[in-house]
Amino acid sequence: MGNCQPTVVPYEDFDVVADIKAIRKACKGLGTDEQAIIDILANRSAAQRLEIKHAYFEKYDDEIANYIETYVYVHDRDLEADIEADTSGDVRRLLTLLLQGNRDESYEVDEALAEQDAVSLFEAGEDCFGTDESTFSFILATRNYLQLQATFKAYEAISGTEILDAIDKETSGTLKDCYTTLVRCAKNPQLCFARKLNAAMKGAGTDEDTLIRIIVCRSEIDLETIKDMYLEKYDVSLKDAISSECGGDFKRLLLAILH
């Protein structure tokens, strides 16, 4: 994970005022210039998008105050509200997701915590009657990937069992599938995401929500690496796969984020 490459980085010539004016212009009047919105949001970091969101509200909220003073009633303007009002379907979901933050992706490893978590997992599973699912859920869902890798190594040293074998023995059904996916993702997250993207485009129909979630949330972390992994595993580029499965503004926005 030390060589992870993103596709979206902070925009060097970032001008929040110019951006909110451009987005406002794209949302006003008849129709919506979605390409203008795509060109901006797909090329700004999460922090920059958040600044755009706040500045947009402050700018056009002040404008409303002036209208109220002259007895003209106008609804509050908010960037997400404007986008939701002027776009629809997959494009709307993707654009609004671009205005939310990403989960913590720390690369720090606490070896003492890894030992502690490994003991907790052992005591919650193999070392007791039944399984304390809450312990497994908390650790697997909250620790960063490198931290989990250290935990899995410590677990094997303590129990003599590989973590996936322990999960296979101690759990079943949907919960087992979820834990297995979380562990595999922690062991090789880029391969896991590549597999999920491929699964989202296989067969009849396309799982747009999965495409949106992975491509947006990993764009500033390791999406470039995921693209490489996808090409290596499926012998087709992720951009070509999306181009053949998606269409319209939704496809254009996904491809813009992929770069």
Secondary structure, 3 states (H helix, E strand, C coil): CCCCCCCCCCCCCCCHHHHHHHHHHHHCCCCCCHHHHHHHHCCCCHHHHHHHHHHHHHHHHHHHHHHHHCCCCCCCCCHHHHHHHHCCHHHHHHHHHCCCCCCCCCCCCCHHHHHHHHHHHHHHCCCCCCCCHHHHHHHHHHCCHHHHHHHHHHHHHHHCCCHHHHHHHHCCHHHHHHHHHHHHHHHCHHHHHHHHHHHHHCCCCCCHHHHHHHHHHCCCCCHHHHHHHHHHHHCCCHHHHHHHHCCHHHHHHHHHHHC
